[in-house]
Amino acid sequence: MSYQALYRVFRPQRFEDVVGQEHITKTLQNALLQKKFSHAYLFSGPRGTGKTSAAKIFAKAVNCEHAPVDEPCNECAACKGITNGSISDVIEIDAASNNGVDEIRDIRDKVKFAPSAVTYKVYIIDEVHMLSIGAFNALLKTLEEPPEHCIFILATTEPHKIPLTIISRCQRFDFKRITSQAIVGRMNKIVDAEQLQVEEGSLDIIASAADGGMRDALSLLDQAISFSGDILKVEDALLITGAVSQLYIGKLAQSLHDKNVSDALETLNELLQQGKDPAKLIEDMIFYFRDMLLYKTAPGLEGVLEKVKVDETFRELSEQIPAQALYEMIDILNKSHQEMKWTNHPRIFFEVAVVKICQTSHQSAADLPEVNMLMKKIQQLEQEVERLKTTGIKAAAESPKKEAPRVPKGGKSNYKAPVGRIHEILKEATRPDLDLLRNSWGKLLAHLKQQNKVSHAALLNDSEPVAAGSAAFVLKFKYEIHCKMVAEDNNGVRTNLEQILESMLGKRMDLIGVPEAQWGKIREEFLEDHQQENEGSNEPAEEDPLIAEAKKLVGADLIEIKD
């Protein structure tokens, strides 16, 4: 077969021909000149970026008759022999088809033999990630300590599948995707060498479709040339690559911005009738809006644009469409693109996405359901904060009136119980509410331990509910410091207790703490005040109101009456 594909004819033969990998070629060239090259290399990166080509160039450079050199001469017998594959000391192995232990053992047995025609034996193992675990283990020792005359070069597109024990024994070089500009520059040289005629912009379309791979770009160029004949036109490049003209994409984007559903669907139908793939078309639309967003935010960085050639239409449209609308369109198109993978009718998802964009692309943030939901939650929180402020102010306002005379004369107290608030609770307190609370207290402590709130549970070990109403209760503490900690809500202890009680009882109850030393006097004063109120009224009392109130609070069985 006399004809060869372009990517084979123009395969790089020198480091300077490897496009877009200057960070790797420069390092290898310096190592060759200084004779400081390693015994094992790992070349990783996307397909068609020059991994195997760089490996063969390196094999020629180390074995060149003019070594040390930074570039192979391609004129000596060694360089020519390696290029045409006649020298057996440079071995290329496809690990995808030779992935067993036996093949690697064969390499291990033969690696000890000295090269027959050149200075170094070079093993180039392509797609090395396809080797089995047993094959990797067989290669391990040889890769770590090969003979002085042997060099291993491993190439792969999936380095994450290679064991770390292999990677650690190699110098790793990561090949990157080649930029569209670099691909176009290389194709221009090839077009000039082949004396081909191409229309301006056609090579840009091919480079964009290649997705960072030089081999893919040359294959598409070869295919487009065969299709076009005398001159490669933009229409031919679009047809071969399946891409869509920027004119049509701009027209569709304009219709989406104008919220013109009929024009948008008509343009979409026209493109699909031309045989365009819906998935590829929606991908082009995503990149178009992506490039527009980047252009709006950083107009001077045209080099980062992937698919778009900045023209007057693109500039005008980027000024019209706000950034928020671009965010929404990209999001909707991306979701539709994901859903297309799982359907037999991708066109439907594209049409639905077009209609959705026309209906929501300019929707304000205030109209979004998520925002409405958040606003409602904020209002609820504000109401809750106001309620807590009211409760706190009430307690703070009432407590100074009666707290001062209740401090014991002989000692200093750091905490003063809110007497006014406690009196309010005692007025509404009932025995059933107190019994319900006391019966639930053990479950509350157990729940705290399940939450890993051991400190909270320890704080409540010496506490006891002594009065309870419908909306609040009084909790007696043995030590004032514990009462103060709960009142100040240290580490959220009071809030946590109230929430647990609410889930257990089905109603919210505020917690008011009181030290044991102050509780007796507060209760006696309340009973005295209540007795005076009853005496001042004209209602007959069948029994002593003090005794009745005491029975109401603590139960008749605990009352002992003395004359």
Secondary structure as UniProt FT lines:
FT   HELIX           6..9
FT   HELIX           15..17
FT   TURN            19..20
FT   HELIX           22..34
FT   STRAND          40..44
FT   TURN            47..48
FT   HELIX           51..63
FT   TURN            65..66
FT   HELIX           77..84
FT   TURN            88..89
FT   STRAND          90..94
FT   TURN            95..97
FT   HELIX           101..110
FT   TURN            111..112
FT   STRAND          121..126
FT   HELIX           128..130
FT   HELIX           133..144
FT   TURN            148..149
FT   STRAND          150..156
FT   HELIX           159..161
FT   HELIX           164..167
FT   TURN            168..169
FT   STRAND          171..174
FT   HELIX           180..194
FT   STRAND          197..198
FT   TURN            200..201
FT   HELIX           202..210
FT   TURN            211..212
FT   HELIX           214..228
FT   STRAND          231..232
FT   HELIX           234..241
FT   HELIX           246..257
FT   TURN            258..259
FT   HELIX           261..273
FT   TURN            274..275
FT   HELIX           278..297
FT   TURN            299..300
FT   HELIX           302..304
FT   HELIX           312..320
FT   HELIX           323..340
FT   TURN            341..342
FT   HELIX           346..360
FT   TURN            361..362
FT   HELIX           365..367
FT   HELIX           369..403
FT   HELIX           404..406
FT   TURN            409..410
FT   HELIX           419..428
FT   HELIX           431..450
FT   TURN            451..452
FT   HELIX           454..459
FT   TURN            460..462
FT   STRAND          463..468
FT   STRAND          472..477
FT   HELIX           480..487
FT   TURN            488..489
FT   HELIX           490..492
FT   HELIX           493..505
FT   STRAND          510..515
FT   HELIX           516..536
FT   HELIX           545..554
FT   HELIX           556..558
//
